[in-house]
């Protein structure tokens, strides 16, 4: 039972119902008025009044009916109080007694609640948590609600799972695209097709860089042991620009031997040997040849076989020298050549062809061999050792193998080319040739001679008389100078002596005196790339 009603008087109160909060409601027990009470307290006493009344001894002038207990409307209306007829009373109940009577009026839940008192009279009721009781009533729709919640939850989970899968697919797609882009960019860079990042662009930038360039050069002489004759090429590896070149030298190239005598490249190879030819080429071209490789045709045959044949785009049909009437090499693109076929193609020269045509075929075969040769120095050295040829003392097997491995790397990357050195009819190099091939391919500028080396003097005959070139050569050799042929040019009236380096001014004056030219002909200007002092013989040079 609620604490609010603990300790109530069961004799004076009775249970009449429950309020809207489920709490019991009590009212005072109605007791019939007795005569003694009326006598003690006097007429007009209200037994249900909350206050105490003093008995009075006055008697009313006429009899009144006792006050009736409050009654309730049968239809649940508010409790009705009996209205006494208006007549004079000697005693009037105080207002507090009437309010207490109203508060004592009981309320039954089945009836309508009594009219609420005014705001000023509304009593404040103190409710506590223990006065409330919550009852969970089963609802027949609860199962439907639970099913709907489960459906909604599962639907939401499916949507979230779909979103997660979509995000995962998106991330995977982005990763795949990124890998494809990186792989594609790497492939394009490797193939040299990526703008601004290609190897060609990088090498073009290196080639255009201002400053000295480092070049490794060896000379190779192919000796045809059956048909006779030689073919010479300079193998150049430019470590600055990362490019390689085969400079093919015609046999008619004019050189000077050790005593200053004019000769040709072919005669120098046969007579002076590797050392004399190498020195003559250095003098003429301003190069620094590091070694000589003599390659006889049988060794070329073995070399092609060792690398597993070569593929060459041939420019001629070559008959088989061993079998008349049969073709050994067919003209066409990507022809696979075995050892014998490669030798036949490298040495083939049709009737009426210049020697430069055969040189170009030799250059193609060398480039094909380098494409198939290993880029690993150790593996390339093993290939050279397998040839079992006797090399020139200036070039060991290890040095040759390492050098060829670098060239092989350039050839595989497409940074290798072959170029024929153009010469004039007398074997001399023109100034334009010296400025292009000698400067751009073979080393740029000619180095100053070391102590003890003779001064190199280039002679260009512009007199209109070819015999005067020989007179100038003899005069220079006798004077202790190295003669460098500059070929012939358009006839001019006055001779010129030119030096490029200020340190050679005195040397240029001495050269003019040696040739019988006035010192006024000496001027500072552009000299030939392969000479320290350049002389253009005009018609005023008589050779006397």
LUMGUPA-308992 format. One record per residue (C-alpha): x, y, z; residue in three letters. Coordinates in pm, 1 decimal. Layout:
<sites>
(site (X Y Z) "Ala")
...
</sites>
This chain:
<sites>
(site (0.0 0.0 0.0) "Unk")
(site (121.7 349.6 -82.6) "Unk")
(site (301.4 532.7 190.0) "Unk")
(site (61.8 819.7 142.7) "Unk")
(site (-210.9 624.3 315.4) "Unk")
(site (-7.8 434.6 570.6) "Unk")
(site (-155.9 438.5 918.9) "Unk")
(site (-505.3 548.0 821.0) "Unk")
(site (-795.6 497.3 1054.8) "Unk")
(site (-1004.0 211.2 919.8) "Unk")
(site (-1292.2 293.1 1152.9) "Unk")
(site (-1328.9 648.0 1025.5) "Unk")
(site (-1238.0 596.4 648.4) "Unk")
(site (-1356.0 356.8 383.1) "Unk")
(site (-1226.4 269.5 30.8) "Unk")
(site (-1437.9 415.1 -246.4) "Unk")
(site (-1223.9 361.2 -559.8) "Unk")
(site (-897.4 443.6 -737.4) "Unk")
(site (-776.8 760.0 -900.0) "Unk")
(site (-633.6 800.7 -1254.5) "Unk")
(site (-293.5 689.0 -1127.1) "Unk")
(site (-427.1 364.9 -982.2) "Unk")
(site (-404.5 481.7 -622.7) "Unk")
(site (-684.0 403.0 -368.6) "Unk")
(site (-919.9 680.1 -266.0) "Unk")
(site (-1078.3 688.0 81.3) "Unk")
(site (-1353.7 888.9 245.0) "Unk")
(site (-1471.0 928.0 598.3) "Unk")
(site (-1722.4 674.6 721.0) "Unk")
(site (-2073.4 824.5 741.0) "Unk")
(site (-2220.3 793.0 1085.6) "Unk")
(site (-2580.6 862.5 1170.0) "Unk")
(site (-2615.4 1154.7 1406.4) "Unk")
(site (-2731.2 1056.1 1752.4) "Unk")
(site (-2940.9 1242.3 1996.7) "Unk")
(site (-2655.6 1277.5 2233.6) "Unk")
(site (-2446.3 1440.1 1972.6) "Unk")
(site (-2721.7 1678.1 1890.1) "Unk")
(site (-2767.0 1751.4 2248.5) "Unk")
(site (-2398.3 1797.3 2310.7) "Unk")
(site (-2315.5 2002.6 2016.5) "Unk")
(site (-2640.8 2166.2 1952.5) "Unk")
(site (-2860.1 2190.5 1659.8) "Unk")
(site (-2702.6 2239.5 1319.0) "Unk")
(site (-2376.7 2048.8 1382.0) "Unk")
(site (-2218.3 1902.8 1069.4) "Unk")
(site (-2058.2 1572.3 1156.5) "Unk")
(site (-1850.7 1579.8 831.6) "Unk")
(site (-1708.8 1919.6 883.9) "Unk")
(site (-1332.9 1923.2 915.6) "Unk")
(site (-1319.3 2174.3 1198.2) "Unk")
(site (-1422.3 2141.6 1569.1) "Unk")
(site (-1733.5 2318.1 1686.0) "Unk")
(site (-1818.0 2418.2 2033.1) "Unk")
(site (-2150.3 2302.3 2172.3) "Unk")
(site (-2409.9 2560.2 2209.7) "Unk")
(site (-2704.1 2567.2 2440.0) "Unk")
(site (-2930.4 2773.3 2219.5) "Unk")
(site (-3213.6 2593.8 2055.0) "Unk")
(site (-3348.4 2680.0 1714.8) "Unk")
(site (-3688.6 2830.8 1698.9) "Unk")
(site (-3809.0 2564.5 1463.2) "Unk")
(site (-3688.5 2217.7 1375.7) "Unk")
(site (-3444.6 2170.7 1085.0) "Unk")
(site (-3362.6 1855.6 900.6) "Unk")
(site (-3008.0 1733.0 954.9) "Unk")
(site (-2757.6 1810.2 678.5) "Unk")
(site (-2739.0 1536.7 417.6) "Unk")
(site (-2424.4 1361.2 299.8) "Unk")
(site (-2309.8 1444.2 -48.9) "Unk")
(site (-2460.9 1234.1 -320.0) "Unk")
(site (-2325.9 1149.5 -665.3) "Unk")
(site (-2490.8 1172.5 -993.8) "Unk")
(site (-2592.2 834.4 -1127.5) "Unk")
(site (-2448.4 917.6 -1469.4) "Unk")
(site (-2103.9 997.2 -1340.3) "Unk")
(site (-2162.1 1363.6 -1279.4) "Unk")
(site (-2004.1 1571.1 -1012.9) "Unk")
(site (-2113.7 1512.7 -656.5) "Unk")
(site (-2420.6 1712.8 -554.4) "Unk")
(site (-2473.5 1863.8 -212.0) "Unk")
(site (-2808.0 1902.0 -53.2) "Unk")
(site (-2926.5 2259.1 -51.2) "Unk")
(site (-3102.9 2363.7 264.1) "Unk")
(site (-3380.2 2613.3 242.8) "Unk")
(site (-3279.6 2956.5 324.7) "Unk")
(site (-3373.7 3034.1 677.0) "Unk")
(site (-3209.4 3219.3 954.8) "Unk")
(site (-2928.7 3040.3 1125.9) "Unk")
(site (-2763.2 3124.2 1445.7) "Unk")
(site (-2436.2 2956.0 1351.1) "Unk")
(site (-2260.8 2986.2 1010.3) "Unk")
(site (-1995.4 2739.3 904.5) "Unk")
(site (-1665.6 2896.9 828.8) "Unk")
(site (-1530.2 2895.6 468.4) "Unk")
(site (-1251.1 2657.8 568.2) "Unk")
(site (-1506.6 2396.5 672.6) "Unk")
(site (-1673.5 2410.0 329.4) "Unk")
(site (-1337.8 2368.8 152.4) "Unk")
(site (-1252.9 2072.5 371.8) "Unk")
(site (-1587.6 1920.0 288.2) "Unk")
(site (-1514.5 1956.3 -80.2) "Unk")
(site (-1171.5 1798.1 -36.2) "Unk")
(site (-1329.1 1509.3 149.3) "Unk")
(site (-1556.8 1435.8 -140.2) "Unk")
(site (-1459.9 1093.6 -280.4) "Unk")
(site (-1388.3 1017.6 -645.4) "Unk")
(site (-1463.5 689.0 -813.5) "Unk")
(site (-1272.2 616.9 -1141.9) "Unk")
(site (-1593.8 504.7 -1318.5) "Unk")
(site (-1742.1 849.1 -1261.0) "Unk")
(site (-1640.5 1172.5 -1424.1) "Unk")
(site (-1379.9 1364.2 -1224.2) "Unk")
(site (-1502.2 1646.1 -1006.6) "Unk")
(site (-1470.4 1992.4 -1144.6) "Unk")
(site (-1113.7 2117.4 -1114.6) "Unk")
(site (-1069.9 2395.7 -867.1) "Unk")
(site (-949.6 2730.8 -982.9) "Unk")
(site (-575.8 2789.2 -1034.7) "Unk")
(site (-556.3 2972.2 -708.3) "Unk")
(site (-723.2 2682.8 -526.3) "Unk")
(site (-551.3 2395.1 -717.3) "Unk")
(site (-366.2 2188.7 -457.7) "Unk")
(site (-5.7 2091.1 -531.0) "Unk")
(site (35.5 1716.7 -533.3) "Unk")
(site (374.2 1565.2 -471.3) "Unk")
(site (426.0 1254.2 -684.0) "Unk")
(site (719.9 1023.6 -636.4) "Unk")
(site (867.3 757.0 -858.7) "Unk")
(site (749.4 473.1 -639.3) "Unk")
(site (388.3 583.8 -688.7) "Unk")
(site (399.1 482.1 -1060.8) "Unk")
(site (375.5 136.7 -1201.3) "Unk")
(site (421.5 61.7 -1572.6) "Unk")
(site (240.9 -231.5 -1715.5) "Unk")
(site (349.6 -379.1 -2050.2) "Unk")
(site (37.7 -464.6 -2237.3) "Unk")
(site (70.7 -709.1 -2531.0) "Unk")
(site (-26.8 -568.3 -2863.9) "Unk")
(site (-145.0 -784.3 -3146.8) "Unk")
(site (36.1 -557.7 -3391.6) "Unk")
(site (373.8 -597.5 -3217.9) "Unk")
(site (478.0 -890.9 -3435.4) "Unk")
(site (403.5 -689.2 -3750.0) "Unk")
(site (605.4 -401.3 -3614.3) "Unk")
(site (897.0 -632.5 -3533.9) "Unk")
(site (881.9 -783.6 -3881.6) "Unk")
(site (878.4 -436.8 -4036.7) "Unk")
(site (1176.1 -329.2 -3827.4) "Unk")
(site (1365.4 -642.5 -3927.7) "Unk")
(site (1281.6 -580.0 -4292.3) "Unk")
(site (1390.0 -218.5 -4267.1) "Unk")
(site (1711.6 -314.1 -4088.5) "Unk")
(site (1798.8 -585.6 -4339.3) "Unk")
(site (1722.2 -351.5 -4626.2) "Unk")
(site (1947.6 -86.0 -4476.1) "Unk")
(site (2222.6 -341.1 -4425.8) "Unk")
(site (2191.8 -449.9 -4787.8) "Unk")
(site (2220.9 -92.3 -4902.3) "Unk")
(site (2526.8 -36.6 -4686.2) "Unk")
(site (2682.3 -358.8 -4815.2) "Unk")
(site (2612.5 -248.1 -5172.6) "Unk")
(site (2776.6 85.3 -5101.1) "Unk")
(site (3081.6 -85.8 -4951.1) "Unk")
(site (3112.7 -314.0 -5251.1) "Unk")
(site (3077.3 -18.4 -5484.3) "Unk")
(site (3349.7 168.8 -5300.4) "Unk")
(site (3574.8 -138.0 -5306.6) "Unk")
(site (3521.6 -177.5 -5680.8) "Unk")
(site (3593.2 191.4 -5731.9) "Unk")
(site (3915.7 173.9 -5533.6) "Unk")
(site (4024.3 -140.1 -5719.5) "Unk")
(site (3947.8 27.4 -6052.6) "Unk")
(site (4150.1 334.8 -5956.6) "Unk")
(site (4444.1 115.2 -5852.2) "Unk")
(site (4429.6 -79.7 -6179.3) "Unk")
(site (4414.3 240.7 -6382.5) "Unk")
(site (4708.1 385.1 -6188.7) "Unk")
(site (4913.0 71.0 -6250.0) "Unk")
(site (4823.6 79.5 -6619.3) "Unk")
(site (4926.7 443.8 -6644.3) "Unk")
(site (5255.5 381.5 -6467.5) "Unk")
(site (5325.8 73.1 -6675.1) "Unk")
(site (5231.4 250.7 -6998.0) "Unk")
(site (5446.5 549.5 -6912.8) "Unk")
(site (5738.7 321.9 -6830.8) "Unk")
(site (5696.6 133.0 -7157.4) "Unk")
(site (5676.3 456.2 -7358.6) "Unk")
(site (5983.5 585.6 -7179.7) "Unk")
(site (6170.3 263.2 -7249.5) "Unk")
(site (6071.7 282.5 -7615.8) "Unk")
(site (6171.3 647.9 -7625.7) "Unk")
(site (5822.2 765.8 -7722.5) "Unk")
(site (5736.0 965.5 -7415.2) "Unk")
(site (5751.8 1339.7 -7491.1) "Unk")
(site (6009.2 1536.4 -7296.1) "Unk")
(site (6109.7 1222.0 -7103.4) "Unk")
(site (6225.0 995.3 -7383.5) "Unk")
(site (6577.7 874.3 -7407.6) "Unk")
(site (6613.7 1050.9 -7742.3) "Unk")
(site (6516.8 1382.4 -7584.7) "Unk")
(site (6760.5 1325.5 -7300.0) "Unk")
(site (7037.4 1233.7 -7538.1) "Unk")
(site (6956.1 1525.7 -7765.2) "Unk")
(site (6991.5 1749.7 -7463.4) "Unk")
(site (7321.4 1583.5 -7378.3) "Unk")
(site (7441.1 1622.1 -7735.6) "Unk")
(site (7357.4 1991.6 -7733.6) "Unk")
(site (7526.9 2045.8 -7399.1) "Unk")
(site (7810.5 2292.9 -7405.4) "Unk")
(site (8144.6 2154.8 -7297.3) "Unk")
(site (8394.8 1883.1 -7378.9) "Unk")
(site (8270.6 1538.8 -7470.4) "Unk")
(site (8436.8 1209.5 -7392.6) "Unk")
(site (8484.7 963.3 -7678.0) "Unk")
(site (8632.9 613.5 -7683.5) "Unk")
(site (8768.4 520.3 -8027.9) "Unk")
(site (8918.1 204.0 -8174.4) "Unk")
(site (8995.6 130.4 -8536.9) "Unk")
(site (8896.8 -200.3 -8698.2) "Unk")
(site (9050.0 -332.0 -9018.4) "Unk")
(site (8862.9 -607.8 -9202.4) "Unk")
(site (9105.2 -814.2 -9409.4) "Unk")
(site (8955.4 -1016.6 -9691.7) "Unk")
(site (9174.0 -1324.8 -9689.2) "Unk")
(site (9025.0 -1463.8 -10010.4) "Unk")
(site (8947.0 -1168.1 -10232.5) "Unk")
(site (9212.2 -935.2 -10098.4) "Unk")
(site (9174.1 -578.8 -9984.0) "Unk")
(site (9084.8 -416.0 -9654.0) "Unk")
(site (8798.3 -218.6 -9510.7) "Unk")
(site (8852.2 26.1 -9225.5) "Unk")
(site (8610.6 177.8 -8976.7) "Unk")
(site (8642.7 385.7 -8663.2) "Unk")
(site (8418.9 257.9 -8381.3) "Unk")
(site (8329.2 558.9 -8167.3) "Unk")
(site (8148.4 546.7 -7833.9) "Unk")
(site (8047.0 892.8 -7710.6) "Unk")
(site (8000.0 844.8 -7338.0) "Unk")
(site (7869.8 1200.9 -7299.5) "Unk")
(site (7582.0 1184.2 -7547.1) "Unk")
(site (7528.5 806.8 -7502.9) "Unk")
(site (7558.4 745.9 -7876.3) "Unk")
(site (7783.8 530.0 -8090.5) "Unk")
(site (7896.4 565.7 -8450.5) "Unk")
(site (8087.5 365.9 -8707.8) "Unk")
(site (8285.8 611.7 -8921.7) "Unk")
(site (8365.5 424.5 -9241.2) "Unk")
(site (8692.9 538.3 -9396.5) "Unk")
(site (8749.1 504.4 -9773.2) "Unk")
(site (9073.7 341.3 -9879.1) "Unk")
(site (9156.8 649.8 -10087.0) "Unk")
(site (9181.4 869.7 -9776.6) "Unk")
(site (9509.6 1060.6 -9793.2) "Unk")
(site (9746.6 1014.6 -9498.2) "Unk")
(site (10100.7 1108.9 -9415.1) "Unk")
(site (10346.2 847.9 -9299.5) "Unk")
(site (10611.7 893.9 -9034.0) "Unk")
(site (10854.9 1078.1 -9261.4) "Unk")
(site (10580.7 1305.0 -9393.2) "Unk")
(site (10537.6 1122.9 -9721.3) "Unk")
(site (10183.9 1129.8 -9857.0) "Unk")
(site (10011.0 794.3 -9880.4) "Unk")
(site (9664.0 642.8 -9878.1) "Unk")
(site (9478.3 455.3 -9610.1) "Unk")
(site (9491.0 128.1 -9801.9) "Unk")
(site (9869.8 151.1 -9852.6) "Unk")
(site (9922.0 252.7 -9491.5) "Unk")
(site (9737.9 -54.5 -9362.6) "Unk")
(site (9944.1 -285.2 -9584.5) "Unk")
(site (10282.3 -116.4 -9540.9) "Unk")
(site (10288.4 77.4 -9215.3) "Unk")
(site (10088.7 -169.1 -9011.3) "Unk")
(site (9849.8 -87.6 -8730.3) "Unk")
(site (10071.1 153.3 -8541.8) "Unk")
(site (10162.7 372.6 -8839.9) "Unk")
(site (9805.8 383.2 -8965.9) "Unk")
(site (9668.1 471.7 -8625.5) "Unk")
(site (9914.2 760.1 -8592.0) "Unk")
(site (9832.4 884.0 -8940.6) "Unk")
(site (9461.3 884.0 -8866.2) "Unk")
(site (9515.7 1067.3 -8539.8) "Unk")
(site (9717.4 1329.2 -8723.0) "Unk")
(site (9460.9 1370.6 -8998.0) "Unk")
(site (9141.9 1356.5 -8796.0) "Unk")
(site (9258.8 1482.5 -8458.2) "Unk")
(site (9139.1 1167.0 -8288.7) "Unk")
(site (9292.0 964.6 -8006.2) "Unk")
(site (9265.0 602.4 -8119.6) "Unk")
(site (9297.7 371.6 -7818.6) "Unk")
(site (9355.4 43.2 -8002.2) "Unk")
(site (9352.6 -144.3 -8332.3) "Unk")
(site (9140.1 -452.6 -8400.2) "Unk")
(site (9244.1 -662.8 -8697.5) "Unk")
(site (8947.8 -873.5 -8803.3) "Unk")
(site (9011.7 -1126.2 -9078.2) "Unk")
(site (8710.2 -1260.4 -9267.1) "Unk")
(site (8730.9 -1613.4 -9111.1) "Unk")
(site (8702.2 -1454.1 -8765.3) "Unk")
(site (8409.1 -1242.3 -8882.5) "Unk")
(site (8242.9 -1564.5 -8995.2) "Unk")
(site (8298.9 -1720.2 -8652.3) "Unk")
(site (8181.4 -1407.9 -8472.4) "Unk")
(site (7848.1 -1410.3 -8657.7) "Unk")
(site (7802.9 -1778.0 -8579.1) "Unk")
(site (7879.0 -1718.8 -8209.8) "Unk")
(site (7612.2 -1450.5 -8173.0) "Unk")
(site (7355.2 -1669.1 -8351.9) "Unk")
(site (7332.1 -1514.2 -8700.1) "Unk")
(site (7231.4 -1156.0 -8769.4) "Unk")
(site (6936.5 -974.8 -8929.5) "Unk")
(site (7018.5 -711.5 -9190.2) "Unk")
(site (6816.0 -512.8 -9441.8) "Unk")
(site (7027.2 -584.9 -9748.4) "Unk")
(site (7059.3 -349.0 -10045.4) "Unk")
(site (7200.8 -596.5 -10295.6) "Unk")
(site (7172.5 -956.2 -10409.8) "Unk")
(site (7499.0 -1138.7 -10345.1) "Unk")
(site (7587.4 -1454.5 -10540.2) "Unk")
(site (7747.6 -1749.2 -10369.9) "Unk")
(site (8121.0 -1742.2 -10450.3) "Unk")
(site (8150.1 -2113.3 -10381.9) "Unk")
(site (7856.2 -2216.3 -10604.7) "Unk")
(site (7821.0 -2034.2 -10928.4) "Unk")
(site (7467.7 -1957.5 -11037.4) "Unk")
(site (7327.1 -1958.7 -10683.0) "Unk")
(site (7232.7 -1667.9 -10459.9) "Unk")
(site (7379.1 -1652.2 -10110.1) "Unk")
(site (7219.0 -1326.7 -9994.2) "Unk")
(site (6885.2 -1196.5 -10117.4) "Unk")
(site (6800.8 -831.5 -10132.3) "Unk")
(site (6528.5 -728.0 -9888.5) "Unk")
(site (6433.3 -624.2 -9538.5) "Unk")
(site (6531.0 -825.7 -9233.4) "Unk")
(site (6736.2 -1088.7 -9408.9) "Unk")
(site (6889.4 -1343.5 -9172.1) "Unk")
(site (7256.0 -1390.3 -9251.5) "Unk")
(site (7473.1 -1676.9 -9136.0) "Unk")
(site (7850.0 -1648.5 -9099.2) "Unk")
(site (7938.7 -1712.0 -9464.0) "Unk")
(site (7651.8 -1494.9 -9587.9) "Unk")
(site (7755.7 -1207.0 -9359.1) "Unk")
(site (8115.0 -1225.0 -9486.5) "Unk")
(site (7999.8 -1233.6 -9848.8) "Unk")
(site (7768.8 -934.7 -9798.7) "Unk")
(site (8026.8 -728.6 -9602.0) "Unk")
(site (8292.0 -770.0 -9874.9) "Unk")
(site (8063.0 -754.3 -10182.0) "Unk")
(site (8124.9 -477.6 -10435.2) "Unk")
(site (7941.5 -489.5 -10763.1) "Unk")
(site (8104.3 -379.7 -11086.2) "Unk")
(site (8105.2 -5.5 -11123.9) "Unk")
(site (8022.0 59.8 -10759.4) "Unk")
(site (8235.7 295.6 -10554.8) "Unk")
(site (8420.5 154.4 -10260.9) "Unk")
(site (8187.3 346.5 -10029.6) "Unk")
(site (7899.3 111.5 -10127.9) "Unk")
(site (8097.2 -186.5 -10000.2) "Unk")
(site (8187.5 12.1 -9687.1) "Unk")
(site (7819.3 68.1 -9612.8) "Unk")
(site (7753.8 -307.3 -9627.3) "Unk")
(site (8046.6 -369.1 -9393.5) "Unk")
(site (7896.4 -114.1 -9153.2) "Unk")
(site (7558.1 -292.9 -9166.0) "Unk")
(site (7716.7 -624.5 -9077.1) "Unk")
(site (7907.4 -474.5 -8784.6) "Unk")
(site (7589.8 -311.7 -8653.0) "Unk")
(site (7401.4 -642.2 -8687.4) "Unk")
(site (7673.9 -822.3 -8489.3) "Unk")
(site (7659.8 -561.5 -8212.4) "Unk")
(site (7280.2 -598.1 -8184.3) "Unk")
(site (7322.4 -970.0 -8114.4) "Unk")
(site (7628.8 -941.7 -7892.0) "Unk")
(site (7576.5 -942.2 -7516.6) "Unk")
(site (7578.9 -606.8 -7334.7) "Unk")
(site (7745.5 -770.1 -7036.0) "Unk")
(site (8121.9 -701.0 -7043.9) "Unk")
(site (8210.5 -1042.9 -6907.4) "Unk")
(site (7992.5 -1225.8 -7160.6) "Unk")
(site (8124.3 -1010.8 -7446.8) "Unk")
(site (8481.0 -1080.5 -7334.6) "Unk")
(site (8406.9 -1453.1 -7336.7) "Unk")
(site (8285.5 -1423.7 -7697.3) "Unk")
(site (8605.7 -1245.3 -7795.7) "Unk")
(site (8814.4 -1509.5 -7621.7) "Unk")
(site (8626.2 -1782.7 -7803.3) "Unk")
(site (8739.5 -1636.5 -8136.5) "Unk")
(site (9097.4 -1729.7 -8039.2) "Unk")
(site (9249.4 -1463.9 -8261.2) "Unk")
(site (9578.1 -1291.5 -8198.2) "Unk")
(site (9507.0 -929.7 -8118.5) "Unk")
(site (9724.1 -623.4 -8154.7) "Unk")
(site (9929.1 -552.4 -7842.2) "Unk")
(site (9753.0 -219.9 -7809.7) "Unk")
(site (9420.5 -394.3 -7740.1) "Unk")
(site (9365.9 -683.0 -7496.7) "Unk")
(site (9076.0 -926.9 -7504.6) "Unk")
(site (8928.6 -777.3 -7187.3) "Unk")
(site (8948.6 -421.8 -7320.6) "Unk")
(site (8798.0 -522.7 -7655.0) "Unk")
(site (8516.9 -717.6 -7486.5) "Unk")
(site (8426.4 -428.2 -7255.9) "Unk")
(site (8431.7 -181.4 -7544.8) "Unk")
(site (8214.5 -399.5 -7768.4) "Unk")
(site (7965.0 -451.6 -7481.1) "Unk")
(site (7911.4 -74.5 -7460.1) "Unk")
(site (7858.6 -52.1 -7834.5) "Unk")
(site (7617.1 -346.5 -7816.3) "Unk")
(site (7411.2 -160.2 -7558.3) "Unk")
(site (7391.5 143.6 -7785.8) "Unk")
(site (7294.4 -70.9 -8085.0) "Unk")
(site (7011.8 -242.6 -7893.6) "Unk")
(site (6871.4 92.8 -7784.2) "Unk")
(site (6879.8 232.9 -8138.2) "Unk")
(site (7160.0 478.2 -8059.0) "Unk")
(site (7403.9 343.3 -8312.4) "Unk")
(site (7459.6 460.1 -8669.8) "Unk")
(site (7707.9 420.5 -8951.3) "Unk")
(site (7848.1 713.0 -9150.4) "Unk")
(site (8091.1 724.3 -9440.5) "Unk")
(site (8362.9 987.7 -9423.4) "Unk")
(site (8340.0 1180.5 -9752.9) "Unk")
(site (8669.6 1254.3 -9926.8) "Unk")
(site (8762.4 1439.4 -10240.7) "Unk")
(site (8898.2 1280.2 -10552.8) "Unk")
(site (9256.5 1309.4 -10429.9) "Unk")
(site (9169.4 1159.6 -10091.6) "Unk")
(site (9173.9 1490.6 -9907.7) "Unk")
(site (8910.3 1597.9 -9660.1) "Unk")
(site (8725.6 1916.0 -9742.5) "Unk")
(site (8676.4 2187.1 -9484.7) "Unk")
(site (8300.9 2118.6 -9471.5) "Unk")
(site (8373.7 1753.4 -9400.7) "Unk")
(site (8618.3 1846.4 -9130.2) "Unk")
(site (8364.3 2078.1 -8971.8) "Unk")
(site (8081.5 1819.2 -8972.6) "Unk")
(site (8221.2 1469.0 -8927.5) "Unk")
(site (8549.4 1546.3 -8758.8) "Unk")
(site (8402.0 1803.8 -8520.4) "Unk")
(site (8065.3 1642.4 -8440.6) "Unk")
(site (8156.2 1274.3 -8448.6) "Unk")
(site (8524.3 1233.8 -8385.6) "Unk")
(site (8600.7 1487.0 -8118.2) "Unk")
(site (8515.7 1844.5 -8192.2) "Unk")
(site (8845.9 2028.6 -8181.9) "Unk")
(site (9195.6 1916.5 -8249.1) "Unk")
(site (9413.9 1899.4 -7941.6) "Unk")
(site (9734.8 2098.2 -7931.5) "Unk")
(site (10041.9 1886.6 -7999.9) "Unk")
(site (10236.9 1766.7 -7699.7) "Unk")
(site (10597.4 1852.4 -7637.0) "Unk")
(site (10810.3 1704.4 -7913.9) "Unk")
(site (10515.9 1667.3 -8154.3) "Unk")
(site (10537.5 1857.5 -8480.1) "Unk")
(site (10288.7 2127.8 -8570.9) "Unk")
(site (10010.1 2009.8 -8802.2) "Unk")
(site (9962.9 2230.8 -9105.4) "Unk")
(site (9661.8 2188.0 -9329.9) "Unk")
(site (9710.1 2276.2 -9695.5) "Unk")
(site (9421.7 2359.1 -9929.9) "Unk")
(site (9524.6 2412.5 -10291.8) "Unk")
(site (9337.8 2706.4 -10447.2) "Unk")
(site (9599.9 2789.4 -10709.8) "Unk")
(site (9440.0 2592.0 -10990.7) "Unk")
(site (9760.0 2386.1 -11022.8) "Unk")
(site (9752.0 2047.3 -10842.3) "Unk")
(site (10128.9 2008.9 -10862.4) "Unk")
(site (10177.5 2294.8 -10617.2) "Unk")
(site (10026.9 2085.0 -10336.8) "Unk")
(site (10321.6 1848.4 -10350.4) "Unk")
(site (10568.5 2140.2 -10345.8) "Unk")
(site (10402.1 2275.8 -10031.6) "Unk")
(site (10411.9 1933.7 -9869.5) "Unk")
(site (10781.6 1888.6 -9931.5) "Unk")
(site (10858.7 2233.3 -9796.1) "Unk")
(site (10660.9 2174.3 -9477.4) "Unk")
(site (10803.3 1827.3 -9410.6) "Unk")
(site (11156.1 1957.9 -9457.2) "Unk")
(site (11073.8 2236.6 -9212.9) "Unk")
(site (10972.0 1987.0 -8944.0) "Unk")
(site (10596.1 2026.2 -8979.0) "Unk")
(site (10330.4 1758.8 -9025.6) "Unk")
(site (10151.7 1791.8 -9356.7) "Unk")
(site (9771.6 1754.4 -9352.7) "Unk")
(site (9599.9 1752.1 -9687.5) "Unk")
(site (9302.5 1985.4 -9715.0) "Unk")
(site (9214.8 1905.3 -10073.8) "Unk")
(site (9149.5 2158.5 -10346.2) "Unk")
(site (8926.1 2461.9 -10351.4) "Unk")
(site (8807.2 2740.3 -10576.1) "Unk")
(site (9096.2 2943.4 -10712.4) "Unk")
(site (9179.9 3264.9 -10526.8) "Unk")
(site (9442.7 3532.0 -10593.9) "Unk")
(site (9604.6 3574.1 -10253.3) "Unk")
(site (9719.9 3306.4 -10011.1) "Unk")
(site (9601.6 3302.1 -9647.1) "Unk")
(site (9760.0 3160.7 -9332.8) "Unk")
(site (9511.3 3123.4 -9046.6) "Unk")
(site (9542.3 3017.6 -8682.9) "Unk")
(site (9259.4 2973.7 -8431.0) "Unk")
(site (9454.7 2960.1 -8105.2) "Unk")
(site (9654.8 3268.2 -8006.4) "Unk")
(site (9935.4 3041.5 -7889.9) "Unk")
(site (9995.0 2940.1 -8253.5) "Unk")
(site (10045.7 3294.4 -8384.6) "Unk")
(site (10424.2 3266.3 -8394.4) "Unk")
(site (10396.2 2919.6 -8549.7) "Unk")
(site (10172.0 3060.1 -8822.9) "Unk")
(site (10428.6 3330.1 -8901.0) "Unk")
(site (10701.8 3065.6 -8930.7) "Unk")
(site (10479.5 2854.3 -9160.3) "Unk")
(site (10430.1 3154.3 -9388.2) "Unk")
(site (10804.6 3211.1 -9407.1) "Unk")
(site (10863.3 2840.2 -9479.9) "Unk")
(site (10622.1 2852.4 -9773.6) "Unk")
(site (10765.4 3180.6 -9902.8) "Unk")
(site (10451.8 3380.0 -9820.8) "Unk")
(site (10450.6 3731.7 -9675.8) "Unk")
(site (10381.4 3761.8 -9302.5) "Unk")
(site (10090.8 3991.8 -9384.7) "Unk")
(site (9901.3 3681.9 -9497.9) "Unk")
(site (9885.2 3559.7 -9136.5) "Unk")
(site (9552.4 3630.1 -8970.2) "Unk")
(site (9358.0 3496.0 -8674.9) "Unk")
(site (9045.7 3308.3 -8778.0) "Unk")
(site (8888.3 2967.6 -8814.4) "Unk")
(site (9137.7 2695.0 -8890.2) "Unk")
(site (9070.0 2345.2 -9015.9) "Unk")
(site (8942.6 2108.9 -8746.1) "Unk")
(site (9227.7 1865.2 -8803.5) "Unk")
(site (9514.0 2115.5 -8815.0) "Unk")
(site (9682.0 2367.9 -8587.9) "Unk")
(site (9747.9 2612.5 -8872.6) "Unk")
(site (9555.7 2625.5 -9200.9) "Unk")
(site (9698.6 2748.4 -9528.2) "Unk")
(site (9500.2 2827.8 -9840.7) "Unk")
(site (9740.9 2852.4 -10131.4) "Unk")
(site (9639.3 3127.1 -10372.2) "Unk")
(site (9769.7 3208.0 -10717.1) "Unk")
(site (10048.0 3421.1 -10565.7) "Unk")
(site (10212.1 3098.4 -10435.4) "Unk")
(site (10466.1 2973.4 -10686.0) "Unk")
(site (10645.1 2709.9 -10479.2) "Unk")
(site (10987.6 2858.0 -10544.8) "Unk")
</sites>
